[in-house]
Amino acid sequence: MATNGTAMSDDPYVAEYPGVCGGYPVIRETRIPIRLVVQLSRAGATLRELAEMWPTVTVAQIQGALDYYACHPRRVDEDIERHAQASLSAHSAP
């Protein structure tokens, strides 16, 4: 990961920024986590539905996010698990 606040990745659609979404992959120049794109896609959302949800993001960017997951599932799955654990901790706190 880059340490100077710049994006780390040669991917045209995906980047990791220190301090943004825990440093995990997002759609480049957004704060939309690849984790969320993957989870919504798994739940049945189409590319078009996702593009309508995020009007500043193109279908190509969303497909790029899914392609990134296909190539780097461990990195995204790690973020999914981290997010799930944080959610459980928040809900179980007194």
N, C-alpha and C positions, 0 to 999 in steps of 0.2 A: 504494500500500500504506500502511496506517496505520503510524505511527511510535511510537505509545504502547502497543503490545502488544495492541491490540484488533483484532477482526476487521475486514477491509476487504471489503465486498461487501454489496449489498442482496439477494443471493440467499438464500433461506431455507434452502438445503441446503449451500451451499458458502461457504467463507471462506478468506482468506489471513491467516496470523498470522506476524509477524516471529519468526524463530528456530524455527519449526516446519516441518519438511520443506523447508528452504531458502526459506521464504516463498512456496512454490508452493501452489496450491489444494488444500484438503483438505475432506473432509466436515465440515461445521460442528461445532465442539466435539469433534472427534476429531483423531487424528493419521493418519487414513487418507487417503493421497494420491489425488486424482482420477486421477492417472496410473495407479495400481495398479488402480483400478476399471475403467478403460478397457482396460488390458492384459489383465486377466482376462476381461472381456467379449469382447474380440477373440479370445481363446483358446477361447471357447465356453461360459464359465460363465453360467448363467442368473441372473436377479435373485434367485430363491429360493436358489440355491446360494451366492450372495454373501451374502445375509442370514444364512444358516446359518453361514457362515464368520465373520461379525462379528455375534454375537447382540445387541449393543447398538445396532445400526444397523437402521433399518427399510427395507423395500422402497422406500418413498417416497423416503427419503434416497438410496438407491442409484440409483433412477431419476433423481432430481434431479441426481446427479453426472454421469450420462450425458447428461442434457439440457444441463447446463452445458458439457460437452465439445462438444456439437453447436453451441452458440452461441459458444464460445471455444476452438476447436481449436488455434490458435497457442500460446496460453498453456500448455495441457496438453502439446502436442507438444514445446514447448521443455523442459518438465520431463522428458519421456520421453527426449529426446536427452541432456540434462544427466546424467540418471541412467545412461544407457547408456555415455556417455563416462567417467564416474566408475568404473563397473564394469570397463570395459576397462583403464583406468589401474591399477586395483587388481590385476587379474589379470596384467598385463604387468610389474609391478614385480618386480625380482629378489629 
